[in-house]
Amino acid sequence: MNTERNSPAGAPTKGRPPNAARRSEASRRAILTAAFDLVGEVGYAKLSIEGIAARAGVGKQTIYRWWPSKGAVLFDAVLMLSQGPDGGTAALPDTGDLAADLALVLRATVDEFADPRFSEPLRALSTEIAHDPDLARAYAERLDQPLREAKKERLRSAQRAGELPGDLDLDVAVDLIWGPLTARWLHRTGPLTHAFADALAAAALNGLRTAAPTPEGRKKQPE
């Protein structure tokens, strides 16, 4: 008798115990996808653990077993979508032309901020982080710092190529390049366009190429 063909639907087949890890990962991804989709549809104020559970097809206790709040669920959803194919932070493009690479990255950020499917969850997460110290700490450690390191690594490459001063403070450089774009989006102080991204990249690089190093920058030589 073929046990696989004659087993009831959903029942474990003989010799094939259910893979709990695979089932848990499938449930986790379903929950994160549901949270990300729902916050874009109903807004963060109306997002609920019950709604996420219903959309994901799981019990709400399954969610509470892994996350303490809807903000924590949303953070992991954003983290999942921000990671590269291998689960890590994707590297910035490095074609040997820093100006072109930064303009490309900033344009992509503008496109992401302009897409309500991404912008609204990110805006909700930013608001929640401002009121939740634990979530702010998780964001800094698990998302902001890896992204910042990827940006700094691209700038280190430019230092090695002679495109930027070797004693430049890279943390300051990252803030100068990406800070204005994020601030304009978060506070809705002006239009976000590719032209703005290009102008920002050019202005930041012009300043960084001639900037006097800070005391911290003098100690941070490229690796």
C-alpha positions as a Python dict, from the first residue, in 0.01 Angstrom:
ca = {
    (1, 'M'): (0, 0, 0),
    (2, 'N'): (126, 348, -83),
    (3, 'T'): (99, 527, 253),
    (4, 'E'): (155, 871, 103),
    (5, 'R'): (-128, 838, -146),
    (6, 'N'): (-375, 698, 107),
    (7, 'S'): (-296, 920, 406),
    (8, 'P'): (-564, 1172, 500),
    (9, 'A'): (-494, 1527, 388),
    (10, 'G'): (-275, 1706, 640),
    (11, 'A'): (-187, 1385, 831),
    (12, 'P'): (181, 1295, 870),
    (13, 'T'): (282, 1015, 634),
    (14, 'K'): (458, 704, 758),
    (15, 'G'): (827, 758, 784),
    (16, 'R'): (793, 1139, 745),
    (17, 'P'): (744, 1311, 1081),
    (18, 'P'): (615, 1669, 1053),
    (19, 'N'): (891, 1928, 1027),
    (20, 'A'): (814, 2160, 1318),
    (21, 'A'): (1090, 2404, 1229),
    (22, 'R'): (963, 2442, 874),
    (23, 'R'): (606, 2487, 996),
    (24, 'S'): (716, 2748, 1250),
    (25, 'E'): (913, 2943, 990),
    (26, 'A'): (617, 2935, 750),
    (27, 'S'): (391, 3068, 1026),
    (28, 'R'): (642, 3337, 1121),
    (29, 'R'): (670, 3463, 764),
    (30, 'A'): (291, 3456, 723),
    (31, 'I'): (252, 3667, 1038),
    (32, 'L'): (513, 3922, 929),
    (33, 'T'): (367, 3950, 580),
    (34, 'A'): (18, 3993, 726),
    (35, 'A'): (136, 4269, 961),
    (36, 'F'): (314, 4455, 682),
    (37, 'D'): (16, 4433, 447),
    (38, 'L'): (-244, 4522, 710),
    (39, 'V'): (-70, 4833, 840),
    (40, 'G'): (-70, 4967, 485),
    (41, 'E'): (-441, 4894, 452),
    (42, 'V'): (-584, 5005, 788),
    (43, 'G'): (-310, 5219, 943),
    (44, 'Y'): (-112, 5154, 1258),
    (45, 'A'): (-382, 5278, 1498),
    (46, 'K'): (-625, 5010, 1375),
    (47, 'L'): (-364, 4736, 1341),
    (48, 'S'): (-423, 4464, 1601),
    (49, 'I'): (-278, 4130, 1701),
    (50, 'E'): (-620, 3976, 1636),
    (51, 'G'): (-628, 4117, 1284),
    (52, 'I'): (-276, 3998, 1209),
    (53, 'A'): (-360, 3650, 1340),
    (54, 'A'): (-674, 3629, 1127),
    (55, 'R'): (-493, 3742, 812),
    (56, 'A'): (-203, 3500, 876),
    (57, 'G'): (-430, 3207, 963),
    (58, 'V'): (-281, 3149, 1308),
    (59, 'G'): (-399, 3186, 1666),
    (60, 'K'): (-312, 3512, 1840),
    (61, 'Q'): (-132, 3316, 2113),
    (62, 'T'): (114, 3206, 1845),
    (63, 'I'): (197, 3571, 1786),
    (64, 'Y'): (228, 3653, 2157),
    (65, 'R'): (462, 3356, 2199),
    (66, 'W'): (712, 3528, 1965),
    (67, 'W'): (642, 3902, 1998),
    (68, 'P'): (535, 4122, 2291),
    (69, 'S'): (345, 4382, 2086),
    (70, 'K'): (221, 4476, 1741),
    (71, 'G'): (511, 4722, 1715),
    (72, 'A'): (758, 4438, 1760),
    (73, 'V'): (579, 4236, 1490),
    (74, 'L'): (591, 4528, 1249),
    (75, 'F'): (960, 4585, 1319),
    (76, 'D'): (1044, 4225, 1231),
    (77, 'A'): (832, 4257, 917),
    (78, 'V'): (1032, 4562, 806),
    (79, 'L'): (1355, 4386, 900),
    (80, 'M'): (1260, 4081, 692),
    (81, 'L'): (1196, 4293, 384),
    (82, 'S'): (1513, 4500, 427),
    (83, 'Q'): (1748, 4202, 432),
    (84, 'G'): (1929, 4056, 133),
    (85, 'P'): (1868, 3708, -11),
    (86, 'D'): (2110, 3552, 240),
    (87, 'G'): (1933, 3711, 536),
    (88, 'G'): (2199, 3977, 588),
    (89, 'T'): (2223, 4344, 500),
    (90, 'A'): (2275, 4397, 128),
    (91, 'A'): (2593, 4580, 27),
    (92, 'L'): (2571, 4914, -151),
    (93, 'P'): (2666, 4919, -520),
    (94, 'D'): (3035, 4978, -584),
    (95, 'T'): (3107, 5058, -947),
    (96, 'G'): (3409, 5272, -868),
    (97, 'D'): (3208, 5593, -914),
    (98, 'L'): (3092, 5707, -571),
    (99, 'A'): (2876, 5994, -697),
    (100, 'A'): (2684, 5768, -935),
    (101, 'D'): (2646, 5493, -675),
    (102, 'L'): (2513, 5731, -409),
    (103, 'A'): (2271, 5892, -652),
    (104, 'L'): (2142, 5544, -743),
    (105, 'V'): (2094, 5448, -378),
    (106, 'L'): (1926, 5776, -285),
    (107, 'R'): (1693, 5751, -586),
    (108, 'A'): (1594, 5401, -476),
    (109, 'T'): (1524, 5535, -127),
    (110, 'V'): (1305, 5809, -275),
    (111, 'D'): (1110, 5545, -467),
    (112, 'E'): (1063, 5339, -153),
    (113, 'F'): (944, 5640, 49),
    (114, 'A'): (702, 5730, -232),
    (115, 'D'): (543, 5383, -232),
    (116, 'P'): (259, 5372, 27),
    (117, 'R'): (306, 4997, 68),
    (118, 'F'): (650, 5064, 214),
    (119, 'S'): (617, 5421, 336),
    (120, 'E'): (322, 5374, 571),
    (121, 'P'): (470, 5078, 764),
    (122, 'L'): (801, 5264, 794),
    (123, 'R'): (627, 5578, 918),
    (124, 'A'): (426, 5376, 1171),
    (125, 'L'): (742, 5205, 1291),
    (126, 'S'): (920, 5541, 1329),
    (127, 'T'): (634, 5668, 1546),
    (128, 'E'): (634, 5356, 1763),
    (129, 'I'): (1012, 5368, 1810),
    (130, 'A'): (981, 5722, 1950),
    (131, 'H'): (762, 5590, 2234),
    (132, 'D'): (907, 5243, 2298),
    (133, 'P'): (1266, 5232, 2434),
    (134, 'D'): (1292, 4855, 2391),
    (135, 'L'): (1183, 4876, 2030),
    (136, 'A'): (1420, 5169, 1971),
    (137, 'R'): (1706, 4961, 2107),
    (138, 'A'): (1616, 4666, 1885),
    (139, 'Y'): (1592, 4896, 1583),
    (140, 'A'): (1934, 5045, 1653),
    (141, 'E'): (2102, 4708, 1703),
    (142, 'R'): (1933, 4496, 1438),
    (143, 'L'): (1854, 4738, 1155),
    (144, 'D'): (2012, 5082, 1184),
    (145, 'Q'): (2363, 4970, 1278),
    (146, 'P'): (2394, 4702, 1006),
    (147, 'L'): (2264, 4948, 746),
    (148, 'R'): (2502, 5216, 871),
    (149, 'E'): (2793, 4974, 852),
    (150, 'A'): (2704, 4886, 491),
    (151, 'K'): (2702, 5257, 404),
    (152, 'K'): (3034, 5314, 581),
    (153, 'E'): (3190, 5021, 398),
    (154, 'R'): (3103, 5183, 65),
    (155, 'L'): (3261, 5507, 186),
    (156, 'R'): (3571, 5318, 301),
    (157, 'S'): (3603, 5182, -51),
    (158, 'A'): (3590, 5540, -179),
    (159, 'Q'): (3861, 5635, 68),
    (160, 'R'): (4082, 5355, -55),
    (161, 'A'): (4023, 5473, -413),
    (162, 'G'): (4115, 5831, -322),
    (163, 'E'): (3763, 5968, -378),
    (164, 'L'): (3728, 6076, -14),
    (165, 'P'): (3981, 6195, 246),
    (166, 'G'): (4130, 5911, 446),
    (167, 'D'): (4069, 6087, 778),
    (168, 'L'): (3701, 6159, 713),
    (169, 'D'): (3462, 6077, 1000),
    (170, 'L'): (3241, 5819, 833),
    (171, 'D'): (2957, 5843, 1085),
    (172, 'V'): (2930, 6214, 1013),
    (173, 'A'): (2944, 6140, 640),
    (174, 'V'): (2657, 5892, 662),
    (175, 'D'): (2444, 6143, 851),
    (176, 'L'): (2519, 6417, 598),
    (177, 'I'): (2430, 6200, 299),
    (178, 'W'): (2120, 6019, 423),
    (179, 'G'): (1992, 6244, 700),
    (180, 'P'): (1832, 6519, 486),
    (181, 'L'): (1640, 6267, 276),
    (182, 'T'): (1500, 6086, 579),
    (183, 'A'): (1413, 6413, 753),
    (184, 'R'): (1227, 6548, 449),
    (185, 'W'): (1027, 6225, 424),
    (186, 'L'): (955, 6190, 795),
    (187, 'H'): (848, 6552, 849),
    (188, 'R'): (689, 6603, 504),
    (189, 'T'): (885, 6925, 457),
    (190, 'G'): (923, 6905, 79),
    (191, 'P'): (886, 6688, -229),
    (192, 'L'): (1093, 6374, -262),
    (193, 'T'): (1217, 6345, -620),
    (194, 'H'): (1507, 6196, -811),
    (195, 'A'): (1628, 6550, -875),
    (196, 'F'): (1646, 6609, -501),
    (197, 'A'): (1833, 6281, -453),
    (198, 'D'): (2086, 6376, -722),
    (199, 'A'): (2135, 6725, -577),
    (200, 'L'): (2175, 6583, -228),
    (201, 'A'): (2438, 6331, -339),
    (202, 'A'): (2635, 6598, -526),
    (203, 'A'): (2620, 6854, -245),
    (204, 'A'): (2714, 6604, 24),
    (205, 'L'): (3013, 6475, -172),
    (206, 'N'): (3135, 6825, -256),
    (207, 'G'): (3137, 6906, 114),
    (208, 'L'): (3288, 6577, 226),
    (209, 'R'): (3577, 6595, -20),
    (210, 'T'): (3696, 6921, 135),
    (211, 'A'): (3576, 6876, 493),
    (212, 'A'): (3820, 6921, 778),
    (213, 'P'): (3827, 6600, 984),
    (214, 'T'): (3677, 6593, 1332),
    (215, 'P'): (3899, 6461, 1615),
    (216, 'E'): (3715, 6130, 1586),
    (217, 'G'): (3772, 6126, 1211),
    (218, 'R'): (4148, 6163, 1252),
    (219, 'K'): (4149, 5835, 1441),
    (220, 'K'): (3933, 5648, 1186),
    (221, 'Q'): (4159, 5551, 904),
    (222, 'P'): (4017, 5321, 635),
    (223, 'E'): (4077, 4954, 694),
}
